[in-house]
Amino acid sequence: MNPFTLMIFALALLMGTLITFTSSNWLVAWMGLEINTMAIIPIMARKHHPRATEAATKYFLIQAPAAATILFVATTNAWFTGQWEISQISEQMPATMILLALALKMGLAPTHTWLPEVLQGLDIKTALLLSTWQKLAPFSIILQLHHANTPALVVMGTLSILMGGWAGLNQTQTRKILAYSSITHIGWMMIILRFFPNLTILTLTIYLIMTFSIFMILDQNNAHTVNKLPMLSTKLPVISSLTPLILLSLGGLPPLSGFMPKWLILQELSKQGLFTLATTIALGALLSLYFYLRLSYAASITMSPNNPLTATTWRLKKNLPSLPLAISMILSMGLLPLTPSIITLFSL
């Protein structure tokens, strides 16, 4: 793709997300979502590969009914109430329909099955864009709907944690594993959104940092499968030694940064008296921890002296990590001691 054309689509992507961020009107927010969707599809298909074209087509077919549902419910609500404000949806039925449509856009369970298949057909950087930036616009609308007090958020969040953990157990493709990781983390955010919205924003921030780190590490080695992770040690040994820590941080093990949001969410649920829910999602986190440990084991071992089964990359070429990657890796591992300060910051 021509660099100028790519820049135009990137600016449209940014503009669509910012429109949704800053709007409190359903029609304007829907327009922002549509601009965002139309801008990402050419970026997804820019490699001119059949898998990329298939992924872009699947993404379009999924986003179209979700957008139609949002517009239908918003129009119906405006017909009966005379209001286009997002905060005016207070009835259970339209609020639940809107949440299901936004869940379809984000890849939340039980409407999550498209996300791993789409990510599998994309290159790693585009998969990173789809796993992070594309979730921000729908998330901003859900954040304005938490007052609806609908149990759909808790149900979808719990299903996402359990199904994301179970489905990721037998995967060997790194992009699919990270897709199920994304489903699980968004589930944690949806569960706590009803009780503590600021904690949801904190969880999203840490998730974005950790996900950026691991995707960029995979991009350094072009590691599309688990079998290629040991080859990272032949090119970037320092990054190879830190990769297991990033993965364990995604799994939520102390004393890494990923433990902070899970700890605070379980603490808040216990304060609300939801001990059964807190126990269920804590056990569901163990499922995700298993495939993070698999990836950590594969990333921590080095190349054997015999001939590998996979094609060896040219070892003289070294893609040195950039400054954003270095900063994100430090933040992914070292934020836990700053928990009191971070809580104070997000509670303002």
KOLGU-762926 format. One record per residue: x, y, z of N, C-alpha, C in turn. Coordinates in steps of 0.1 Angstrom, whole numbers, padded with zeros to 4 digits, always signed. Layout:
// KOLGU-762926
XYZXYZXYZ/...
// end
This chain:
// KOLGU-762926
+0008-0012+0000+0000+0000+0000+0009+0012+0000/+0005+0022-0008+0012+0035-0008+0012+0041+0006/+0024+0047+0010+0025+0053+0023+0015+0064+0026/+0012+0072+0015+0003+0083+0017-0011+0078+0019/-0015+0067+0012-0028+0061+0014-0029+0055+0028/-0018+0048+0032-0018+0043+0045-0020+0054+0056/-0014+0065+0054-0015+0076+0063-0029+0081+0064/-0036+0082+0052-0050+0087+0052-0059+0077+0060/-0057+0064+0058-0065+0055+0065-0062+0055+0080/-0049+0057+0084-0045+0058+0098-0052+0071+0104/-0052+0082+0097-0058+0094+0102-0073+0092+0104/-0079+0085+0094-0094+0082+0095-0096+0073+0107/-0088+0064+0110-0089+0055+0121-0088+0063+0134/-0079+0072+0135-0078+0081+0147-0090+0090+0148/-0094+0095+0137-0105+0105+0138-0118+0098+0142/-0121+0086+0137-0133+0078+0141-0133+0075+0155/-0122+0071+0161-0121+0068+0175-0123+0080+0183/-0117+0091+0180-0118+0104+0187-0133+0109+0187/-0139+0107+0175-0153+0112+0174-0162+0104+0184/-0160+0091+0185-0167+0083+0195-0164+0086+0209/-0151+0089+0211-0147+0093+0225-0154+0105+0230/-0155+0115+0221-0160+0129+0225-0175+0131+0224/-0182+0120+0219-0197+0122+0216-0205+0116+0228/-0216+0123+0230-0226+0118+0240-0239+0115+0232/-0239+0117+0219-0251+0115+0211-0249+0101+0203/-0260+0094+0203-0259+0080+0197-0255+0081+0182/-0261+0090+0175-0259+0091+0160-0244+0095+0157/-0239+0104+0165-0225+0108+0163-0215+0097+0167/-0218+0090+0178-0210+0079+0182-0210+0068+0172/-0222+0065+0166-0223+0055+0156-0215+0058+0144/-0216+0071+0140-0208+0075+0128-0193+0074+0131/-0188+0076+0143-0174+0074+0147-0170+0060+0146/-0179+0051+0150-0176+0036+0149-0175+0032+0135/-0184+0037+0126-0184+0033+0112-0171+0038+0105/-0167+0051+0108-0155+0056+0102-0143+0047+0107/-0143+0044+0119-0133+0035+0125-0132+0022+0118/-0144+0016+0115-0145+0002+0109-0140+0003+0094/-0145+0013+0087-0142+0015+0073-0127+0018+0071/-0121+0024+0081-0106+0027+0080-0097+0015+0082/-0101+0006+0091-0093-0005+0095-0093-0016+0084/-0104-0017+0077-0105-0028+0068-0095-0028+0056/-0092-0016+0050-0081-0016+0040-0068-0019+0046/-0066-0014+0059-0053-0017+0065-0051-0032+0068/-0062-0039+0071-0061-0053+0073-0058-0061+0060/-0063-0056+0049-0062-0063+0036-0050-0058+0028/-0041-0050+0034-0031-0043+0026-0020-0053+0021/-0019-0065+0027-0008-0074+0024-0011-0082+0011/-0023-0081+0006-0028-0088-0006-0025-0103-0005/-0028-0108+0007-0027-0122+0009-0041-0128+0011/-0043-0140+0006-0057-0146+0007-0062-0146+0022/-0053-0149+0031-0057-0150+0045-0060-0136+0050/-0053-0126+0046-0056-0112+0050-0069-0107+0044/-0071-0110+0032-0084-0107+0026-0096-0114+0032/-0094-0126+0036-0104-0134+0043-0107-0128+0057/-0096-0124+0064-0098-0118+0077-0105-0105+0076/-0102-0097+0066-0109-0084+0064-0124-0086+0061/-0127-0096+0053-0141-0099+0049-0148-0103+0061/-0143-0112+0069-0149-0117+0081-0152-0105+0091/-0142-0097+0092-0143-0085+0101-0155-0076+0097/-0156-0074+0084-0167-0065+0079-0180-0072+0081/-0181-0085+0078-0194-0092+0080-0198-0092+0095/-0189-0092+0104-0192-0092+0118-0196-0078+0123/-0189-0068+0118-0191-0054+0123-0204-0049+0117/-0208-0053+0105-0220-0047+0099-0233-0050+0107/-0236-0063+0111-0248-0064+0120-0247-0058+0133/-0235-0057+0139-0233-0050+0152-0237-0035+0150/-0232-0029+0140-0235-0015+0138-0250-0013+0135/-0256-0022+0127-0270-0021+0124-0278-0022+0137/-0274-0031+0146-0282-0032+0159-0281-0020+0167/-0269-0014+0168-0267-0002+0176-0276+0009+0170/-0276+0011+0157-0284+0022+0151-0299+0019+0153/-0303+0006+0152-0317+0003+0153-0322+0006+0168/-0314+0002+0178-0318+0004+0192-0318+0019+0195/-0308+0026+0190-0307+0040+0193-0318+0048+0187/-0322+0044+0174-0333+0051+0168-0346+0048+0175/-0348+0035+0179-0360+0031+0186-0361+0038+0199/-0350+0039+0206-0350+0047+0219-0354+0061+0217/-0348+0067+0206-0351+0081+0203-0366+0083+0199/-0372+0073+0193-0386+0074+0189-0395+0075+0201/-0392+0067+0211-0400+0066+0223-0397+0077+0234/-0384+0081+0235-0381+0090+0245-0378+0104+0240/-0375+0106+0227-0372+0119+0221-0358+0123+0224/-0349+0114+0229-0336+0117+0233-0326+0109+0225/-0315+0115+0220-0304+0108+0214-0292+0106+0223/-0293+0111+0235-0282+0110+0244-0279+0096+0248/-0266+0092+0249-0263+0079+0253-0267+0075+0267/-0267+0085+0276-0270+0083+0290-0285+0081+0292/-0293+0083+0281-0308+0083+0283-0313+0068+0282/-0305+0059+0278-0310+0045+0278-0309+0039+0291/-0321+0037+0297-0322+0032+0311-0330+0019+0312/-0338+0015+0301-0345+0003+0302-0336-0009+0300/-0340-0020+0305-0331-0032+0305-0330-0038+0291/-0341-0039+0283-0340-0045+0270-0332-0037+0260/-0334-0024+0258-0325-0018+0248-0310-0017+0253/-0308-0016+0266-0295-0015+0272-0288-0028+0269/-0295-0039+0271-0289-0053+0269-0286-0055+0254/-0295-0051+0245-0292-0052+0231-0280-0044+0227/-0279-0032+0232-0267-0023+0228-0254-0030+0234/-0255-0035+0246-0243-0042+0251-0239-0054+0243/-0249-0062+0238-0245-0073+0230-0239-0069+0217/-0244-0058+0211-0239-0053+0198-0224-0048+0200/-0222-0041+0211-0208-0036+0214-0199-0048+0218/-0205-0058+0224-0197-0070+0227-0193-0077+0214/-0202-0077+0205-0198-0083+0192-0187-0075+0185/-0187-0062+0186-0176-0054+0181-0163-0056+0187/-0163-0059+0201-0151-0060+0208-0146-0075+0209/-0155-0084+0207-0151-0098+0208-0153-0104+0221/-0163-0100+0228-0166-0105+0242-0175-0118+0240/-0173-0127+0249-0181-0139+0249-0196-0135+0253/-0206-0141+0247-0205-0153+0238-0204-0150+0223/-0200-0137+0220-0199-0133+0206-0184-0132+0202/-0176-0141+0206-0162-0139+0206-0155-0148+0195/-0162-0157+0189-0156-0167+0180-0149-0161+0168/-0153-0149+0164-0147-0144+0152-0133-0138+0154/-0130-0134+0167-0117-0127+0169-0105-0135+0167/-0104-0148+0172-0092-0156+0169-0090-0158+0154/-0101-0161+0147-0099-0164+0133-0095-0152+0125/-0100-0140+0129-0096-0128+0122-0081-0124+0125/-0077-0125+0137-0063-0122+0141-0053-0132+0134/-0058-0144+0132-0049-0154+0126-0045-0151+0112/-0054-0143+0105-0051-0140+0091-0043-0127+0089/-0040-0120+0100-0033-0107+0099-0019-0108+0103/-0011-0098+0099+0003-0098+0103+0003-0093+0118/+0014-0094+0125+0014-0092+0139+0011-0077+0143/+0016-0067+0135+0013-0054+0139-0001-0050+0137/-0007-0055+0126-0022-0052+0124-0030-0060+0135/-0026-0072+0139-0032-0079+0150-0031-0071+0163/-0020-0064+0165-0019-0056+0177-0029-0044+0176/-0030-0038+0164-0040-0027+0163-0054-0032+0166/-0057-0044+0161-0071-0049+0163-0073-0053+0177/-0063-0057+0184-0064-0061+0198-0064-0050+0208/-0060-0038+0204-0059-0027+0213-0067-0015+0209/-0063-0008+0198-0069+0004+0194-0084+0002+0191/-0087-0009+0184-0101-0011+0179-0111-0014+0191/-0106-0016+0202-0115-0019+0214-0118-0006+0221/-0111+0005+0218-0113+0017+0226-0126+0024+0224/-0130+0025+0211-0142+0032+0208-0155+0025+0214/-0157+0012+0211-0168+0005+0218-0167+0006+0233/-0155+0005+0238-0153+0005+0253-0157+0018+0259/-0155+0029+0251-0159+0042+0257-0174+0043+0258/-0181+0037+0248-0196+0037+0249-0201+0028+0261/-0195+0017+0262-0199+0008+0274-0196+0015+0287/-0186+0023+0287-0182+0030+0300-0193+0040+0303/-0200+0046+0293-0211+0055+0296-0224+0048+0299/-0225+0035+0297-0237+0027+0299-0236+0019+0312/-0226+0021+0320-0225+0012+0332-0236+0016+0342/-0242+0028+0341-0253+0031+0350-0265+0023+0348/-0266+0017+0336-0278+0009+0333-0281-0002+0343/-0271-0006+0350-0272-0017+0360-0277-0030+0355/-0274-0033+0343-0278-0046+0337-0269-0057+0341/-0274-0069+0344-0265-0080+0348-0258-0086+0335/-0261-0081+0323-0254-0086+0312-0239-0084+0312/-0234-0073+0318-0220-0070+0319-0213-0081+0327/-0219-0085+0339-0213-0095+0347-0213-0109+0340/-0224-0112+0334-0225-0125+0327-0215-0126+0315/-0215-0116+0307-0205-0116+0296-0191-0116+0301/-0188-0109+0311-0174-0109+0317-0170-0122+0322/-0179-0129+0329-0176-0142+0335-0174-0152+0323/-0183-0152+0313-0182-0161+0302-0169-0159+0294/-0165-0146+0293-0152-0143+0286-0140-0149+0293/-0140-0148+0306-0129-0153+0314-0128-0168+0313/-0139-0175+0314-0139-0189+0314-0137-0195+0299/-0144-0189+0290-0143-0194+0276-0129-0190+0270/-0124-0178+0273-0111-0175+0268-0100-0183+0274/-0101-0187+0286-0092-0196+0292-0092-0210+0287/-0104-0216+0285-0106-0230+0280-0101-0231+0266/-0106-0221+0257-0103-0222+0243-0088-0220+0240/-0081-0213+0249-0067-0211+0246-0057-0222+0250/-0063-0232+0256-0054-0243+0261-0047-0251+0251/-0054-0254+0240-0048-0263+0230-0043-0256+0217/-0040-0243+0218-0036-0235+0207-0021-0235+0205/-0016-0235+0193-0002-0234+0190+0002-0221+0182/-0008-0214+0177-0006-0202+0170-0006-0190+0180/+0005-0182+0180+0006-0172+0190-0005-0161+0189/-0009-0158+0176-0019-0148+0175-0032-0153+0180/-0036-0165+0178-0048-0171+0184-0047-0171+0199/-0036-0174+0205-0034-0174+0220-0036-0160+0225/-0030-0150+0218-0032-0137+0223-0046-0131+0220/-0053-0137+0211-0067-0133+0209-0076-0138+0221/-0073-0150+0225-0081-0155+0237-0076-0148+0249/-0063-0144+0250-0059-0136+0261-0066-0122+0261/-0069-0116+0250-0076-0104+0249-0091-0106+0254/-0097-0117+0250-0110-0120+0254-0111-0121+0269/-0101-0128+0275-0101-0129+0290-0099-0116+0297/-0090-0108+0292-0087-0095+0299-0099-0086+0298/-0106-0085+0286-0118-0077+0285-0129-0082+0294/-0129-0095+0296-0139-0100+0306-0137-0095+0320/-0124-0094+0324-0121-0088+0338-0126-0074+0338/-0124-0066+0327-0129-0052+0327-0144-0051+0328/-0151-0060+0321-0166-0059+0321-0172-0063+0335/-0165-0072+0342-0171-0076+0355-0170-0064+0365/-0159-0057+0365-0158-0047+0375-0164-0033+0371/-0167-0032+0358-0173-0019+0353-0185-0015+0361/-0193-0024+0365-0206-0021+0372-0203-0015+0385/-0192-0019+0392-0190-0015+0406-0180-0004+0407/-0169-0004+0398-0158+0005+0400-0153+0009+0386/-0159+0019+0379-0155+0022+0366-0140+0026+0365/-0135+0034+0374-0121+0038+0374-0112+0026+0374/-0115+0016+0381-0107+0004+0381-0107-0003+0367/-0118-0002+0360-0118-0007+0347-0109+0000+0337/-0108+0013+0339-0098+0021+0331-0084+0017+0334/-0081+0015+0347-0068+0011+0351-0064-0002+0345/-0074-0012+0346-0072-0025+0340-0069-0024+0325/-0077-0016+0318-0075-0014+0303-0061-0008+0300/-0057+0001+0308-0043+0008+0306-0032-0003+0307/-0033-0011+0318-0022-0021+0320-0023-0031+0309/-0035-0035+0305-0036-0045+0294-0030-0040+0281/-0032-0027+0278-0027-0021+0266-0011-0021+0266/-0006-0018+0278+0009-0018+0279+0015-0032+0277/+0009-0042+0284+0014-0056+0283+0012-0062+0270/+0000-0059+0263-0002-0065+0250+0007-0058+0240/+0010-0045+0241+0019-0039+0232+0033-0046+0233/+0037-0048+0245+0050-0054+0247+0051-0068+0241/+0042-0077+0243+0043-0091+0238+0041-0091+0223/+0033-0083+0217+0031-0083+0203+0044-0078+0196/+0050-0068+0202+0062-0062+0195+0074-0072+0197/+0074-0080+0208+0084-0090+0210+0082-0101+0199/+0070-0105+0197+0067-0115+0186+0071-0110+0173/+0068-0097+0171+0072-0091+0158+0087-0090+0155/+0095-0089+0166+0109-0089+0165+0114-0102+0158/+0108-0113+0161+0112-0126+0156+0103-0132+0146/+0092-0124+0143+0082-0129+0133+0077-0143+0138/+0074-0144+0151+0070-0157+0157+0055-0159+0156/+0051-0166+0146+0037-0169+0144+0032-0181+0151/+0042-0190+0155+0039-0202+0162+0047-0203+0174/+0043-0212+0183+0051-0214+0196+0064-0219+0193/+0066-0228+0182+0079-0234+0179+0090-0224+0176/+0086-0212+0171+0095-0202+0167+0100-0193+0179/+0094-0194+0191+0098-0186+0202+0112-0189+0207/+0117-0201+0207+0131-0203+0211+0141-0197+0202/+0138-0194+0190+0147-0188+0180+0150-0173+0184/+0142-0167+0193+0144-0154+0197+0157-0152+0204/+0162-0163+0211+0174-0162+0219+0186-0161+0210/+0186-0165+0197+0197-0164+0188+0199-0150+0183/+0188-0141+0183+0189-0128+0178+0189-0117+0189/+0181-0119+0199+0180-0109+0210+0179-0116+0223/+0190-0120+0228+0190-0128+0241+0185-0121+0253/+0187-0107+0253+0181-0100+0265+0166-0100+0264/+0161-0097+0252+0146-0097+0251+0141-0111+0253/+0148-0122+0249+0144-0135+0251+0143-0139+0266/+0152-0133+0274+0152-0136+0288+0141-0129+0296/+0136-0117+0290+0126-0110+0297+0112-0114+0292/+0111-0120+0280+0098-0124+0275+0090-0133+0284/+0095-0143+0291+0087-0150+0301+0081-0142+0312/+0088-0131+0316+0083-0122+0326+0071-0115+0321/+0072-0110+0308+0060-0103+0302+0048-0112+0302/+0050-0125+0298+0039-0134+0297+0033-0138+0310/+0042-0139+0320+0037-0142+0334+0029-0130+0339/+0034-0118+0335+0026-0106+0339+0012-0106+0333/+0011-0110+0320-0002-0111+0314-0011-0121+0321/-0004-0132+0327-0011-0142+0335-0015-0137+0348/-0010-0126+0353-0014-0120+0366-0006-0126+0378/+0006-0130+0376+0014-0135+0387+0022-0123+0394/+0022-0123+0408+0030-0114+0415+0045-0117+0414/+0054-0108+0415+0052-0094+0418+0052-0085+0405/+0046-0090+0394+0046-0083+0382+0034-0074+0381/+0034-0065+0371+0023-0055+0370+0010-0061+0367/+0009-0072+0360-0004-0078+0357-0012-0083+0369/-0005-0085+0380-0011-0089+0392-0020-0078+0398/-0016-0066+0396-0023-0054+0402-0038-0054+0399/-0042-0053+0386-0057-0052+0384-0065-0064+0388/-0059-0076+0387-0066-0088+0392-0068-0088+0407/-0058-0084+0414-0058-0082+0429-0069-0072+0433/-0069-0060+0426-0078-0050+0430-0093-0054+0426/-0094-0061+0415-0108-0065+0411-0113-0075+0421/-0105-0085+0425-0110-0095+0434-0113-0089+0448/-0105-0079+0451-0107-0072+0464-0120-0064+0464/-0123-0057+0453-0135-0050+0452-0148-0059+0451/-0147-0070+0444-0158-0079+0444-0160-0085+0458/-0150-0087+0466-0152-0092+0480-0158-0082+0488/-0155-0069+0486-0161-0058+0494-0176-0057+0490/-0180-0061+0478-0194-0060+0474-0201-0073+0478/-0195-0082+0485-0201-0095+0489-0203-0105+0479/-0196-0104+0467-0198-0113+0456-0186-0124+0457/-0187-0132+0467-0176-0141+0470-0176-0152+0459/-0188-0157+0455-0189-0168+0445-0183-0163+0432/-0187-0151+0428-0182-0145+0415-0167-0144+0416/-0162-0138+0427-0147-0136+0428-0140-0150+0428/-0145-0160+0434-0139-0173+0434-0139-0179+0420/-0150-0177+0412-0151-0183+0399-0141-0177+0389/-0140-0164+0389-0131-0157+0380-0116-0159+0384/-0114-0161+0397-0100-0164+0402-0096-0178+0397/-0105-0188+0397-0102-0201+0392-0101-0201+0376/-0109-0192+0370-0108-0191+0356-0095-0185+0351/-0089-0176+0360-0076-0171+0356-0065-0181+0356/-0067-0193+0363-0057-0203+0363-0057-0210+0349/-0068-0210+0342-0069-0216+0329-0060-0208+0319/-0061-0195+0320-0052-0186+0311-0038-0187+0315/-0035-0189+0328-0022-0190+0333-0014-0202+0327/-0022-0213+0324-0016-0225+0319-0010-0222+0305/-0017-0215+0296-0011-0213+0283-0001-0202+0283/-0001-0193+0293+0010-0183+0294+0022-0191+0299/+0021-0201+0308+0033-0208+0312+0038-0216+0300/+0030-0221+0291+0035-0228+0279+0043-0219+0271/+0038-0207+0268+0046-0197+0261+0059-0193+0268/+0058-0192+0281+0070-0188+0288+0081-0199+0288/+0076-0211+0288+0086-0222+0287+0092-0223+0273/+0084-0221+0263+0090-0221+0249+0099-0209+0247/+0096-0197+0253+0104-0185+0251+0117-0186+0259/+0117-0193+0270+0129-0193+0279+0140-0203+0274/+0136-0214+0267+0146-0223+0262+0153-0218+0250/+0165-0222+0248+0173-0218+0237+0174-0228+0226/+0179-0224+0214+0180-0233+0203+0189-0245+0206/+0185-0257+0202+0193-0269+0204+0204-0269+0194/+0215-0276+0196+0226-0277+0187+0224-0284+0174/+0213-0293+0174+0210-0301+0162+0202-0292+0152/+0199-0298+0141+0191-0291+0131+0177-0289+0135/+0172-0277+0135+0158-0275+0139+0148-0280+0128/+0136-0282+0133+0126-0287+0123+0120-0276+0115/+0121-0263+0120+0116-0252+0112+0127-0245+0105/+0124-0236+0096+0134-0229+0088+0140-0218+0098/+0153-0218+0098+0160-0208+0106+0161-0195+0099/+0158-0184+0106+0159-0171+0101+0174-0167+0100/+0176-0156+0091+0190-0151+0089+0194-0145+0102/+0205-0151+0108+0208-0147+0122+0216-0134+0123/+0222-0129+0112+0230-0117+0112+0221-0104+0113/+0208-0106+0109+0199-0095+0109+0193-0094+0123/+0195-0082+0129+0190-0080+0143+0181-0068+0143/+0168-0070+0147+0159-0059+0148+0160-0055+0163/+0168-0045+0165+0169-0040+0179+0157-0034+0184/+0153-0036+0197+0141-0031+0202+0141-0016+0203/+0129-0010+0201+0128+0005+0201+0126+0010+0215/+0126+0023+0216+0124+0029+0229+0110+0026+0235/+0099+0027+0227+0086+0023+0232+0085+0009+0237/+0092+0000+0230+0092-0014+0235+0099-0015+0248/+0110-0008+0250+0118-0009+0262+0109-0003+0274/+0103+0008+0271+0095+0015+0282+0083+0006+0286/+0076+0000+0276+0064-0009+0278+0068-0021+0286/+0080-0027+0283+0085-0039+0290+0088-0035+0305/+0094-0024+0307+0096-0020+0321+0083-0018+0329/+0073-0011+0322+0061-0009+0329+0053-0022+0331/+0054-0031+0322+0047-0044+0323+0052-0052+0335/+0064-0050+0339+0070-0058+0350+0071-0050+0363/+0072-0037+0364+0075-0030+0376+0065-0020+0382/+0052-0021+0378+0043-0012+0383+0036-0016+0397/+0038-0028+0401+0031-0033+0413+0035-0025+0425/+0048-0022+0428+0051-0013+0440+0045+0000+0440/+0040+0005+0428+0034+0018+0427+0019+0017+0429/+0013+0006+0433-0001+0004+0434-0008+0015+0442/-0004+0019+0454-0011+0029+0461-0012+0042+0454/-0001+0046+0447-0001+0059+0440-0010+0058+0428/-0010+0047+0421-0018+0045+0409-0033+0045+0413/-0036+0038+0424-0050+0038+0428-0055+0052+0431/-0047+0060+0438-0050+0074+0441-0052+0082+0428/-0044+0080+0418-0045+0087+0406-0057+0084+0399/-0061+0071+0398-0073+0067+0391-0086+0069+0399/-0085+0073+0412-0097+0076+0420-0100+0091+0420/-0092+0099+0414-0095+0113+0413-0108+0116+0405/
// end
